[in-house]
Amino acid sequence: MAGFRTTDTVHFKSHTDRYPDLIKILAEGDSWFAYPRKFFLFGEDSNILHYLDNYDDLAILSLASNGDEIVDMASGDQKFSLLKVLSHIPFDFLLLSGGGNDIVGRYDFGFFLNQKNGDMYWKECINEYHFRLKLTQIRSIYEELILRVREIPNNSGIKIITHTYDIPIPSTEGYEFLDIIPSGRGPWMYPYFHAKNIKDHEDQKKIARYLLEEFKNELLLLADKPEYRNCFYVVDTQGTVSNDQWRDEIHPTPEGFAKIASKVYKEGIKQHLVFEKNQ
């Protein structure tokens, strides 16, 4: 039997009632969980969840949506939907993919950059105060989600897993409809670099690396808090995607996503799986 994934709670409940030994996963996240196939219904697998479908011991209910920030997942209708599903269905894992758009997204990235003048060093081009404010927000939202989720009786023992994306390479490549027609979406970082006169590509790459590595460090610090060590896990996926495995500025190719998904499965789901079934 192949892996199972749906966006319909009734279908998910019916399937997992029929196959109770499946590992039940609720996935909430951004385009790394929801990036479309080239021809939408057809074409190569194009995100992490597509590749997790290849594991026949998983059943996945997905709430993921392209473009979401972590703040979206903990507010408004999305928070309501997430908590409602968790209150009705017990899961083994909650997979989160959040924080990437908060940093390299089109609404935030320029906020972290200073205008480059003269011979400014690349690190001087980062507005550390603005960036640290955002990191604090991201970490606080992750912590709030952990606390809220584990207060739900159905899922008090759920294990929460997230990943650290990978180091994006600034470029002019944005999302293209069917990989052919420019959509007007993206690139996400490149325009802000040029607007702030940061035009050296090596400086751009160093800045992108620094921002994503600091994001990763915040998640690792949260996971290391004693009260979360047995419930919140961070799979370090940085350094996984090769330079030639980026489809556009912030999304891997299918081959890149396959490598990320493999890490999430092996170092996240399987490594931290503790069943209490049949008890």
C-alpha positions in Angstrom: 0.0 0.0 0.0 1.4 3.4 -1.0 1.5 6.3 1.4 -1.7 8.3 2.1 -2.2 12.1 2.0 -5.3 14.2 2.0 -6.7 17.6 2.8 -10.0 16.2 3.9 -10.5 15.4 7.6 -13.4 12.9 7.0 -11.4 11.0 4.4 -8.3 11.0 6.7 -10.4 9.7 9.6 -12.0 7.0 7.5 -8.6 5.8 6.2 -6.8 5.7 9.5 -9.7 3.9 11.1 -9.4 1.3 8.4 -5.6 1.1 8.8 -4.9 1.9 12.5 -1.2 1.0 12.4 -0.3 3.9 10.1 1.7 6.8 11.6 -0.8 9.7 11.7 0.7 13.0 10.7 -0.9 16.5 10.6 1.2 18.8 8.4 0.9 22.6 8.6 3.2 24.8 6.6 4.2 26.8 3.6 5.3 26.1 0.0 8.0 23.6 1.1 4.9 21.4 2.0 2.7 22.7 -0.8 4.8 23.7 -3.9 2.8 22.5 -7.0 3.8 19.9 -9.5 4.8 21.3 -12.9 1.3 20.4 -14.3 -0.4 20.6 -10.9 -2.0 17.1 -10.9 0.8 15.6 -13.0 4.6 15.8 -13.2 7.3 15.1 -10.7 6.8 15.3 -6.9 7.6 18.9 -6.0 7.5 19.4 -2.2 8.3 17.6 1.0 4.9 16.0 1.5 4.8 14.7 -2.1 8.0 12.7 -1.2 6.7 11.6 2.2 3.9 10.0 0.2 6.4 7.4 -0.9 6.6 5.9 2.6 3.8 3.4 3.0 3.7 3.7 6.8 2.4 7.3 6.8 -1.0 8.9 6.7 -0.8 12.6 6.3 -3.5 15.3 6.7 -2.3 18.5 5.2 -3.3 22.0 6.1 -0.3 23.6 4.2 -0.6 26.5 1.9 1.8 28.4 -0.4 3.1 31.7 0.9 2.2 31.2 4.6 4.3 32.8 7.3 4.6 31.1 10.7 2.5 34.0 12.1 -0.4 33.0 9.8 -0.4 29.5 11.3 -0.9 30.8 14.8 -3.6 33.4 14.2 -7.0 33.8 12.7 -8.8 31.1 10.7 -5.6 29.0 10.3 -5.1 28.7 14.1 -8.8 27.8 14.5 -8.6 25.1 11.8 -5.4 23.7 13.3 -6.7 23.5 16.8 -10.1 22.2 15.7 -8.5 19.3 13.8 -6.3 18.5 16.7 -9.2 18.5 19.1 -11.1 15.9 17.1 -8.3 13.6 15.8 -5.3 12.2 17.6 -2.0 12.3 15.7 1.5 10.9 16.3 3.2 13.9 14.8 2.6 17.5 13.9 5.0 18.5 11.0 5.6 22.3 10.7 7.2 24.1 7.9 7.3 27.7 8.9 9.6 30.7 9.2 11.1 30.8 5.7 8.6 33.3 4.3 9.0 35.4 7.5 12.7 35.9 6.6 13.1 35.7 2.8 9.5 36.6 1.8 8.7 39.6 -0.2 7.1 41.5 2.7 10.0 41.1 5.1 13.4 40.6 3.5 14.0 44.3 2.7 13.2 45.1 6.4 16.4 43.3 7.4 18.7 45.2 5.0 20.6 48.5 5.4 21.4 50.7 2.4 25.0 49.9 1.4 27.3 52.9 1.1 30.9 52.9 0.1 33.0 49.9 1.3 30.5 48.6 3.9 31.3 45.0 5.0 28.5 42.6 4.1 27.5 42.1 7.7 27.0 45.9 8.1 24.3 45.6 5.4 22.1 43.6 7.9 19.9 45.6 10.2 20.4 43.4 13.2 17.8 45.2 15.3 15.1 44.5 12.8 16.2 41.0 12.2 16.4 40.1 15.9 12.9 41.4 16.4 11.7 39.0 13.7 13.6 36.0 15.1 12.1 36.7 18.5 8.6 36.7 16.9 9.3 33.5 15.1 10.6 31.7 18.2 7.7 33.0 20.3 5.1 31.7 17.8 6.7 28.3 17.6 6.7 28.2 21.4 3.0 29.3 21.5 2.1 26.5 19.0 3.9 23.9 21.1 2.1 25.0 24.2 -1.3 25.3 22.6 -1.1 21.9 20.8 0.0 20.0 23.9 -2.9 21.4 25.9 -5.3 19.6 23.7 -6.3 16.3 25.5 -6.4 14.3 22.3 -2.9 15.2 21.5 -1.1 15.9 24.8 1.6 13.4 23.7 2.0 14.5 20.1 5.5 15.1 18.8 6.2 18.2 16.9 8.8 18.3 14.1 10.1 21.1 12.0 13.0 21.6 9.6 15.5 24.4 8.9 15.1 24.8 5.1 18.4 25.2 3.3 20.6 28.1 2.3 19.0 29.9 -0.6 21.0 31.3 -3.5 20.1 34.8 -4.5 19.2 34.9 -8.2 16.7 36.4 -10.6 14.7 33.2 -10.8 11.1 33.5 -9.6 8.1 31.1 -9.8 7.2 30.3 -13.3 3.8 28.9 -14.3 4.3 25.4 -15.7 8.1 26.2 -15.4 7.6 28.2 -18.6 5.5 31.3 -18.1 6.7 34.0 -15.7 4.1 34.4 -13.0 5.2 37.8 -11.6 6.0 36.0 -8.3 9.6 36.4 -7.2 12.4 36.6 -7.1 12.1 37.1 -3.4 15.5 38.4 -2.3 17.2 39.8 -5.4 15.1 42.9 -5.8 15.7 44.0 -2.3 19.5 43.5 -2.6 19.5 45.8 -5.6 17.3 48.3 -4.0 19.7 48.6 -1.1 22.7 48.7 -3.4 24.0 45.3 -2.3 25.0 44.1 -5.7 28.0 41.8 -5.1 26.8 38.3 -5.4 29.2 36.9 -2.8 27.9 39.4 -0.3 24.3 38.5 -1.2 25.1 34.8 -0.6 26.8 35.5 2.8 23.8 37.6 4.0 21.3 34.9 3.0 23.4 32.2 4.7 23.7 34.3 7.9 20.0 34.9 8.1 19.0 31.3 7.6 21.7 30.0 10.0 20.5 32.4 12.7 17.0 31.2 12.1 18.1 27.6 12.6 20.0 28.5 15.8 16.8 30.0 17.3 14.9 26.8 16.6 17.7 24.6 18.1 17.7 26.8 21.2 14.0 26.3 21.6 14.3 22.5 21.1 17.0 22.4 23.7 14.8 23.8 26.5 14.3 21.0 29.0 10.5 21.2 28.9 10.5 20.7 25.1 13.2 18.1 24.6 10.7 15.2 24.5 8.1 16.9 22.3 9.8 19.4 19.9 12.4 18.3 17.4 14.3 20.2 14.7 15.7 18.3 11.7 18.7 20.3 10.5 18.2 20.2 6.7 20.7 23.0 5.9 23.5 21.8 3.7 21.3 19.1 2.1 20.4 20.7 -1.3 23.2 21.0 -3.9 23.8 24.3 -5.6 22.4 22.8 -8.8 19.2 21.6 -7.1 17.4 24.9 -6.8 14.4 25.4 -9.0 14.1 29.1 -8.2 15.5 31.5 -5.6 14.0 29.8 -2.6 12.5 26.4 -3.8 14.5 23.2 -4.5 14.1 21.1 -7.5 12.3 17.8 -7.1 15.6 16.1 -6.5 16.4 18.7 -3.7 13.0 18.2 -2.1 13.5 14.4 -2.2 16.7 14.8 -0.2 15.0 17.1 2.4 12.0 14.7 2.7 14.3 11.8 3.3 16.0 13.6 6.2 12.6 14.6 7.7 11.5 11.0 7.6 14.7 9.3 8.9 15.9 11.9 11.4 12.5 13.2 12.4 9.6 10.8 12.1 11.4 7.5 12.5 14.0 8.6 15.0 11.5 10.1 17.4 8.6 7.6 16.9 7.3 6.3 20.2 4.0 4.5 19.9 1.7 3.8 22.8 -0.8 1.9 20.7 -2.6 -1.1 21.9 -2.2 0.1 25.5 
